[in-house]
């Protein structure tokens, strides 16, 4: 399935991508900020769903809709606009739109509207029928991680949004890799344009995009129809991976304090260190939904062993994580003997300690290089 989005507001565009990816897992999503680019893309590759803003820097989204309707009367076209007056809605309707949503929109209502216009098919395009093809396709589409975001609890936070600040919200969400990853993704897309400075922690990310946008992004993730793993084996494995990531995060931040570094980036790196594994589990869930067959433990192990690293590397780029944060995540799995970066030594040592390998020769060497030599000190670091 291919979805074309025309929206020049970067944060709104990111939010639309999140909602669409949640409604249609595995869909290929292209976001355009200019009318002519979107029209050119449609002419080369017609989409299965079109979402268009009205006012763009180089013209009107109505031009895209005219082009779409010249070649297809059946493709659902949803207009998103700040214009809510009757004349504007009638003008868009005259061109044959399928739906009209006014800004600012409610994420849950938009999610519902999309599925009304185009129900999520069991097989998105009839081509990704095998698990291997789904894994390969995931490396070229919008990937979201399975999370434990409870929509009801989130709605309670929305009701209290005027009382929230970035510190409070980050505290609520600090153990959820899916939320942390998404906030960093959106914040870095916005912050680089504004200041050229990358964002490395959840609190910084929320501060950058604002409470309202952070809550909207969280709501979009909570509505991801494949976000929660219904297969018991997959859900149990996801919990194990998330718990391990949290242990690495806590140990790494503790070691960082011991050597005098700020702990927050280390915590973030640890929390995101199982992103590839979680992405693989979500794709396995998609396969399970389509086939109706639960994967065996051996199949889960095999898929993670083969695909986790590839998916992890791909989504670190997709999320626009700063290079130094990517390197910290990578150090969880490997550090060369000649490495002299204390931060990477911390991450690798944290991974070994979190895995209960304090007596491993590699762990002992790493801690010694960090100036933590005694066994009791290693236990304290955890």
One Martini backbone bead per residue (centre of mass of N, CA, C, O) as a GRO file, in nm:
protein
  382
    1UNK     BB    1   0.097   0.035   0.021
    2UNK     BB    2   0.028   0.381  -0.086
    3UNK     BB    3   0.107   0.706   0.063
    4UNK     BB    4   0.007   1.045   0.004
    5UNK     BB    5   0.154   1.349   0.139
    6UNK     BB    6   0.039   1.698   0.175
    7UNK     BB    7   0.267   1.891   0.386
    8UNK     BB    8   0.441   2.178   0.524
    9UNK     BB    9   0.412   2.099   0.813
   10UNK     BB   10   0.629   1.918   0.989
   11UNK     BB   11   0.469   1.825   1.241
   12UNK     BB   12   0.210   1.742   1.095
   13UNK     BB   13   0.344   1.542   0.904
   14UNK     BB   14   0.446   1.350   1.123
   15UNK     BB   15   0.167   1.290   1.241
   16UNK     BB   16   0.043   1.169   0.987
   17UNK     BB   17   0.242   0.936   0.960
   18UNK     BB   18   0.169   0.802   1.230
   19UNK     BB   19  -0.130   0.749   1.174
   20UNK     BB   20  -0.096   0.585   0.914
   21UNK     BB   21   0.096   0.365   1.026
   22UNK     BB   22  -0.120   0.266   1.234
   23UNK     BB   23  -0.351   0.194   1.024
   24UNK     BB   24  -0.105   0.088   0.805
   25UNK     BB   25   0.085  -0.154   0.828
   26UNK     BB   26   0.357  -0.125   0.592
   27UNK     BB   27   0.330   0.131   0.466
   28UNK     BB   28   0.404   0.352   0.213
   29UNK     BB   29   0.540   0.682   0.288
   30UNK     BB   30   0.489   1.009   0.142
   31UNK     BB   31   0.630   1.337   0.194
   32UNK     BB   32   0.506   1.657   0.094
   33UNK     BB   33   0.563   2.032   0.054
   34UNK     BB   34   0.486   2.032  -0.259
   35UNK     BB   35   0.278   2.029  -0.518
   36UNK     BB   36   0.457   1.950  -0.767
   37UNK     BB   37   0.587   1.701  -0.635
   38UNK     BB   38   0.325   1.545  -0.587
   39UNK     BB   39   0.230   1.535  -0.880
   40UNK     BB   40   0.476   1.394  -0.998
   41UNK     BB   41   0.445   1.139  -0.824
   42UNK     BB   42   0.163   1.055  -0.913
   43UNK     BB   43   0.235   1.022  -1.220
   44UNK     BB   44   0.442   0.787  -1.154
   45UNK     BB   45   0.278   0.700  -0.861
   46UNK     BB   46   0.003   0.595  -0.767
   47UNK     BB   47  -0.205   0.602  -0.500
   48UNK     BB   48  -0.420   0.467  -0.237
   49UNK     BB   49  -0.366   0.744  -0.074
   50UNK     BB   50  -0.478   1.087  -0.011
   51UNK     BB   51  -0.320   1.370   0.158
   52UNK     BB   52  -0.432   1.720   0.180
   53UNK     BB   53  -0.350   2.029   0.180
   54UNK     BB   54  -0.421   2.354   0.091
   55UNK     BB   55  -0.180   2.539   0.191
   56UNK     BB   56   0.102   2.620  -0.005
   57UNK     BB   57   0.387   2.770  -0.113
   58UNK     BB   58   0.309   2.675  -0.442
   59UNK     BB   59  -0.006   2.644  -0.353
   60UNK     BB   60  -0.269   2.406  -0.398
   61UNK     BB   61  -0.417   2.104  -0.312
   62UNK     BB   62  -0.629   2.115  -0.544
   63UNK     BB   63  -0.431   2.041  -0.770
   64UNK     BB   64  -0.388   1.750  -0.685
   65UNK     BB   65  -0.684   1.661  -0.692
   66UNK     BB   66  -0.729   1.708  -0.993
   67UNK     BB   67  -0.513   1.507  -1.086
   68UNK     BB   68  -0.630   1.258  -0.954
   69UNK     BB   69  -0.925   1.280  -1.093
   70UNK     BB   70  -0.821   1.241  -1.391
   71UNK     BB   71  -0.734   0.918  -1.316
   72UNK     BB   72  -0.920   0.898  -1.038
   73UNK     BB   73  -1.231   0.809  -0.860
   74UNK     BB   74  -1.138   0.595  -0.611
   75UNK     BB   75  -0.934   0.736  -0.461
   76UNK     BB   76  -0.876   0.836  -0.159
   77UNK     BB   77  -0.948   1.181  -0.045
   78UNK     BB   78  -0.792   1.387   0.202
   79UNK     BB   79  -0.866   1.688   0.360
   80UNK     BB   80  -0.642   1.924   0.522
   81UNK     BB   81  -0.763   2.214   0.710
   82UNK     BB   82  -0.805   2.547   0.836
   83UNK     BB   83  -1.056   2.542   0.674
   84UNK     BB   84  -1.419   2.573   0.791
   85UNK     BB   85  -1.583   2.681   0.574
   86UNK     BB   86  -1.835   2.621   0.355
   87UNK     BB   87  -1.702   2.708   0.083
   88UNK     BB   88  -1.447   2.532   0.107
   89UNK     BB   89  -1.584   2.258   0.132
   90UNK     BB   90  -1.741   2.278  -0.141
   91UNK     BB   91  -1.493   2.312  -0.325
   92UNK     BB   92  -1.369   2.035  -0.254
   93UNK     BB   93  -1.618   1.857  -0.317
   94UNK     BB   94  -1.631   1.927  -0.625
   95UNK     BB   95  -1.354   1.750  -0.676
   96UNK     BB   96  -1.389   1.467  -0.503
   97UNK     BB   97  -1.374   1.422  -0.218
   98UNK     BB   98  -1.389   1.198   0.073
   99UNK     BB   99  -1.274   1.419   0.285
  100UNK     BB  100  -1.290   1.650   0.582
  101UNK     BB  101  -1.033   1.812   0.782
  102UNK     BB  102  -0.986   2.010   1.054
  103UNK     BB  103  -0.789   2.247   1.189
  104UNK     BB  104  -0.741   2.110   1.456
  105UNK     BB  105  -0.699   1.770   1.507
  106UNK     BB  106  -0.812   1.461   1.606
  107UNK     BB  107  -0.653   1.172   1.614
  108UNK     BB  108  -0.883   0.963   1.659
  109UNK     BB  109  -1.066   1.074   1.431
  110UNK     BB  110  -0.868   1.036   1.198
  111UNK     BB  111  -0.829   0.734   1.226
  112UNK     BB  112  -1.126   0.665   1.180
  113UNK     BB  113  -1.157   0.801   0.901
  114UNK     BB  114  -0.954   0.632   0.745
  115UNK     BB  115  -1.095   0.349   0.797
  116UNK     BB  116  -1.353   0.437   0.648
  117UNK     BB  117  -1.225   0.496   0.368
  118UNK     BB  118  -0.976   0.266   0.435
  119UNK     BB  119  -0.951  -0.029   0.509
  120UNK     BB  120  -0.753  -0.252   0.649
  121UNK     BB  121  -0.590  -0.481   0.499
  122UNK     BB  122  -0.471  -0.792   0.527
  123UNK     BB  123  -0.327  -0.733   0.244
  124UNK     BB  124  -0.188  -0.454   0.137
  125UNK     BB  125  -0.070  -0.568  -0.184
  126UNK     BB  126  -0.005  -0.889  -0.236
  127UNK     BB  127   0.334  -0.922  -0.188
  128UNK     BB  128   0.382  -0.953   0.137
  129UNK     BB  129   0.360  -1.285   0.223
  130UNK     BB  130   0.627  -1.304   0.357
  131UNK     BB  131   0.840  -1.253   0.609
  132UNK     BB  132   1.083  -1.159   0.446
  133UNK     BB  133   0.929  -0.941   0.285
  134UNK     BB  134   0.841  -0.777   0.528
  135UNK     BB  135   1.122  -0.708   0.635
  136UNK     BB  136   1.222  -0.567   0.382
  137UNK     BB  137   0.991  -0.354   0.366
  138UNK     BB  138   1.045  -0.216   0.645
  139UNK     BB  139   1.315  -0.070   0.539
  140UNK     BB  140   1.093   0.123   0.343
  141UNK     BB  141   0.925   0.212   0.596
  142UNK     BB  142   0.717   0.292   0.849
  143UNK     BB  143   0.836   0.252   1.176
  144UNK     BB  144   0.686   0.098   1.460
  145UNK     BB  145   0.662   0.036   1.790
  146UNK     BB  146   0.578  -0.157   2.035
  147UNK     BB  147   0.347  -0.065   2.292
  148UNK     BB  148   0.210   0.058   2.629
  149UNK     BB  149  -0.023   0.250   2.526
  150UNK     BB  150  -0.280   0.394   2.699
  151UNK     BB  151  -0.550   0.564   2.596
  152UNK     BB  152  -0.693   0.635   2.860
  153UNK     BB  153  -0.444   0.754   3.006
  154UNK     BB  154  -0.389   0.967   2.788
  155UNK     BB  155  -0.657   1.123   2.818
  156UNK     BB  156  -0.590   1.222   3.102
  157UNK     BB  157  -0.349   1.395   3.013
  158UNK     BB  158  -0.503   1.577   2.819
  159UNK     BB  159  -0.685   1.704   3.042
  160UNK     BB  160  -0.390   1.804   3.189
  161UNK     BB  161  -0.208   1.981   2.991
  162UNK     BB  162  -0.192   2.261   3.152
  163UNK     BB  163  -0.014   2.104   3.393
  164UNK     BB  164   0.211   2.036   3.200
  165UNK     BB  165   0.547   1.928   3.153
  166UNK     BB  166   0.834   1.794   3.036
  167UNK     BB  167   0.917   1.651   3.296
  168UNK     BB  168   0.652   1.503   3.360
  169UNK     BB  169   0.619   1.354   3.087
  170UNK     BB  170   0.892   1.208   3.090
  171UNK     BB  171   0.828   1.042   3.344
  172UNK     BB  172   0.587   0.883   3.224
  173UNK     BB  173   0.776   0.783   2.946
  174UNK     BB  174   1.078   0.669   3.010
  175UNK     BB  175   1.005   0.336   2.955
  176UNK     BB  176   0.926   0.402   2.644
  177UNK     BB  177   1.055   0.341   2.338
  178UNK     BB  178   0.841   0.440   2.138
  179UNK     BB  179   0.812   0.728   2.247
  180UNK     BB  180   1.105   0.816   2.248
  181UNK     BB  181   1.156   0.778   1.947
  182UNK     BB  182   0.936   0.968   1.836
  183UNK     BB  183   1.023   1.230   1.977
  184UNK     BB  184   1.307   1.240   1.851
  185UNK     BB  185   1.223   1.247   1.562
  186UNK     BB  186   1.055   1.509   1.565
  187UNK     BB  187   1.259   1.700   1.704
  188UNK     BB  188   1.492   1.671   1.492
  189UNK     BB  189   1.338   1.779   1.250
  190UNK     BB  190   1.294   2.063   1.388
  191UNK     BB  191   1.567   2.150   1.533
  192UNK     BB  192   1.758   2.163   1.287
  193UNK     BB  193   1.609   2.404   1.151
  194UNK     BB  194   1.637   2.607   1.395
  195UNK     BB  195   1.956   2.531   1.527
  196UNK     BB  196   2.140   2.258   1.469
  197UNK     BB  197   2.046   2.096   1.726
  198UNK     BB  198   2.045   1.812   1.886
  199UNK     BB  199   1.840   1.555   2.024
  200UNK     BB  200   1.880   1.313   2.321
  201UNK     BB  201   1.617   1.354   2.495
  202UNK     BB  202   1.300   1.341   2.603
  203UNK     BB  203   1.278   1.620   2.732
  204UNK     BB  204   1.389   1.780   2.491
  205UNK     BB  205   1.177   1.687   2.289
  206UNK     BB  206   0.924   1.802   2.430
  207UNK     BB  207   1.025   2.095   2.437
  208UNK     BB  208   1.046   2.131   2.126
  209UNK     BB  209   0.733   2.041   2.041
  210UNK     BB  210   0.550   2.019   2.275
  211UNK     BB  211   0.281   1.910   2.447
  212UNK     BB  212   0.064   1.883   2.227
  213UNK     BB  213   0.233   1.718   2.021
  214UNK     BB  214   0.313   1.490   2.211
  215UNK     BB  215   0.024   1.389   2.264
  216UNK     BB  216  -0.049   1.333   1.968
  217UNK     BB  217   0.170   1.125   1.913
  218UNK     BB  218   0.081   0.930   2.135
  219UNK     BB  219  -0.202   0.881   2.027
  220UNK     BB  220  -0.117   0.760   1.758
  221UNK     BB  221   0.032   0.516   1.884
  222UNK     BB  222  -0.214   0.400   2.050
  223UNK     BB  223  -0.372   0.343   1.756
  224UNK     BB  224  -0.206   0.115   1.675
  225UNK     BB  225  -0.316  -0.188   1.546
  226UNK     BB  226  -0.001  -0.321   1.589
  227UNK     BB  227   0.126  -0.224   1.866
  228UNK     BB  228  -0.011  -0.456   2.003
  229UNK     BB  229   0.056  -0.778   2.119
  230UNK     BB  230  -0.151  -1.065   2.087
  231UNK     BB  231   0.068  -1.256   2.097
  232UNK     BB  232   0.198  -1.415   2.357
  233UNK     BB  233   0.490  -1.470   2.269
  234UNK     BB  234   0.549  -1.183   2.168
  235UNK     BB  235   0.480  -1.029   2.428
  236UNK     BB  236   0.688  -1.169   2.608
  237UNK     BB  237   0.937  -1.091   2.441
  238UNK     BB  238   0.897  -0.785   2.454
  239UNK     BB  239   0.924  -0.764   2.758
  240UNK     BB  240   1.212  -0.870   2.774
  241UNK     BB  241   1.341  -0.654   2.593
  242UNK     BB  242   1.250  -0.406   2.760
  243UNK     BB  243   1.381  -0.489   3.026
  244UNK     BB  244   1.669  -0.497   2.918
  245UNK     BB  245   1.681  -0.204   2.824
  246UNK     BB  246   1.630  -0.083   3.104
  247UNK     BB  247   1.880  -0.201   3.240
  248UNK     BB  248   2.085  -0.063   3.061
  249UNK     BB  249   1.996   0.226   3.123
  250UNK     BB  250   2.048   0.220   3.432
  251UNK     BB  251   2.345   0.132   3.427
  252UNK     BB  252   2.459   0.352   3.239
  253UNK     BB  253   2.375   0.595   3.416
  254UNK     BB  254   2.539   0.503   3.662
  255UNK     BB  255   2.820   0.504   3.526
  256UNK     BB  256   2.818   0.797   3.436
  257UNK     BB  257   2.824   0.915   3.720
  258UNK     BB  258   3.098   0.784   3.806
  259UNK     BB  259   3.252   0.958   3.558
  260UNK     BB  260   3.089   1.251   3.525
  261UNK     BB  261   2.835   1.212   3.353
  262UNK     BB  262   2.559   1.256   3.186
  263UNK     BB  263   2.289   1.026   3.194
  264UNK     BB  264   2.064   1.067   2.974
  265UNK     BB  265   2.189   0.955   2.703
  266UNK     BB  266   2.235   0.668   2.817
  267UNK     BB  267   1.944   0.601   2.872
  268UNK     BB  268   1.840   0.632   2.586
  269UNK     BB  269   2.024   0.421   2.454
  270UNK     BB  270   1.927   0.181   2.622
  271UNK     BB  271   1.621   0.197   2.553
  272UNK     BB  272   1.695   0.168   2.224
  273UNK     BB  273   1.862  -0.115   2.198
  274UNK     BB  274   1.575  -0.289   2.107
  275UNK     BB  275   1.446  -0.193   1.838
  276UNK     BB  276   1.490  -0.428   1.638
  277UNK     BB  277   1.342  -0.644   1.801
  278UNK     BB  278   1.064  -0.499   1.815
  279UNK     BB  279   1.020  -0.475   1.511
  280UNK     BB  280   1.022  -0.778   1.452
  281UNK     BB  281   0.774  -0.845   1.633
  282UNK     BB  282   0.570  -0.676   1.478
  283UNK     BB  283   0.595  -0.828   1.208
  284UNK     BB  284   0.511  -1.099   1.325
  285UNK     BB  285   0.227  -1.000   1.397
  286UNK     BB  286   0.134  -0.940   1.111
  287UNK     BB  287   0.166  -1.232   1.016
  288UNK     BB  288  -0.030  -1.354   1.223
  289UNK     BB  289  -0.285  -1.198   1.132
  290UNK     BB  290  -0.289  -1.319   0.841
  291UNK     BB  291  -0.254  -1.641   0.905
  292UNK     BB  292  -0.339  -1.738   1.215
  293UNK     BB  293  -0.037  -1.802   1.310
  294UNK     BB  294   0.172  -1.885   1.553
  295UNK     BB  295   0.481  -1.850   1.645
  296UNK     BB  296   0.753  -2.003   1.713
  297UNK     BB  297   1.025  -1.975   1.906
  298UNK     BB  298   1.230  -2.033   1.674
  299UNK     BB  299   1.123  -1.812   1.483
  300UNK     BB  300   1.178  -1.574   1.666
  301UNK     BB  301   1.479  -1.613   1.703
  302UNK     BB  302   1.553  -1.605   1.401
  303UNK     BB  303   1.441  -1.324   1.329
  304UNK     BB  304   1.612  -1.165   1.532
  305UNK     BB  305   1.895  -1.260   1.448
  306UNK     BB  306   1.866  -1.152   1.144
  307UNK     BB  307   1.690  -0.855   1.173
  308UNK     BB  308   1.755  -0.658   1.409
  309UNK     BB  309   2.003  -0.506   1.300
  310UNK     BB  310   1.880  -0.401   1.037
  311UNK     BB  311   1.641  -0.253   1.164
  312UNK     BB  312   1.801  -0.080   1.362
  313UNK     BB  313   1.967   0.077   1.151
  314UNK     BB  314   1.727   0.193   0.992
  315UNK     BB  315   1.569   0.341   1.234
  316UNK     BB  316   1.791   0.535   1.320
  317UNK     BB  317   1.757   0.697   1.061
  318UNK     BB  318   1.452   0.747   1.058
  319UNK     BB  319   1.470   0.903   1.350
  320UNK     BB  320   1.714   1.103   1.349
  321UNK     BB  321   1.952   1.028   1.506
  322UNK     BB  322   2.218   1.107   1.646
  323UNK     BB  323   2.526   0.989   1.597
  324UNK     BB  324   2.614   0.955   1.899
  325UNK     BB  325   2.362   0.786   1.975
  326UNK     BB  326   2.408   0.555   1.778
  327UNK     BB  327   2.685   0.473   1.897
  328UNK     BB  328   2.582   0.397   2.176
  329UNK     BB  329   2.398   0.171   2.081
  330UNK     BB  330   2.617   0.002   1.934
  331UNK     BB  331   2.796  -0.046   2.199
  332UNK     BB  332   2.619  -0.266   2.328
  333UNK     BB  333   2.744  -0.492   2.114
  334UNK     BB  334   3.020  -0.318   2.032
  335UNK     BB  335   3.382  -0.300   2.105
  336UNK     BB  336   3.677  -0.214   2.035
  337UNK     BB  337   3.992  -0.244   2.158
  338UNK     BB  338   4.080   0.058   2.047
  339UNK     BB  339   3.887   0.202   2.215
  340UNK     BB  340   3.861   0.549   2.383
  341UNK     BB  341   3.562   0.574   2.451
  342UNK     BB  342   3.388   0.610   2.733
  343UNK     BB  343   3.093   0.592   2.640
  344UNK     BB  344   3.123   0.310   2.504
  345UNK     BB  345   3.223   0.157   2.749
  346UNK     BB  346   2.970   0.198   2.914
  347UNK     BB  347   2.766   0.051   2.730
  348UNK     BB  348   2.902  -0.226   2.724
  349UNK     BB  349   2.916  -0.271   3.030
  350UNK     BB  350   2.611  -0.246   3.079
  351UNK     BB  351   2.527  -0.490   2.910
  352UNK     BB  352   2.681  -0.702   3.077
  353UNK     BB  353   2.560  -0.639   3.354
  354UNK     BB  354   2.257  -0.674   3.270
  355UNK     BB  355   2.336  -0.989   3.184
  356UNK     BB  356   2.524  -1.108   3.424
  357UNK     BB  357   2.857  -1.035   3.326
  358UNK     BB  358   3.074  -0.937   3.549
  359UNK     BB  359   3.297  -1.189   3.505
  360UNK     BB  360   3.371  -1.104   3.244
  361UNK     BB  361   3.657  -1.014   3.095
  362UNK     BB  362   3.545  -0.773   2.938
  363UNK     BB  363   3.411  -0.629   3.177
  364UNK     BB  364   3.661  -0.595   3.355
  365UNK     BB  365   3.822  -0.427   3.150
  366UNK     BB  366   3.623  -0.194   3.113
  367UNK     BB  367   3.611  -0.104   3.413
  368UNK     BB  368   3.910  -0.047   3.441
  369UNK     BB  369   3.913   0.179   3.220
  370UNK     BB  370   3.695   0.344   3.407
  371UNK     BB  371   3.786   0.297   3.723
  372UNK     BB  372   3.634   0.007   3.783
  373UNK     BB  373   3.761  -0.272   3.973
  374UNK     BB  374   3.556  -0.370   4.174
  375UNK     BB  375   3.307  -0.585   4.234
  376UNK     BB  376   3.134  -0.404   4.420
  377UNK     BB  377   3.124  -0.172   4.216
  378UNK     BB  378   2.969  -0.319   3.996
  379UNK     BB  379   2.716  -0.360   4.164
  380UNK     BB  380   2.661  -0.060   4.223
  381UNK     BB  381   2.615   0.025   3.920
  382UNK     BB  382   2.324  -0.133   3.917
   0.00000   0.00000   0.00000
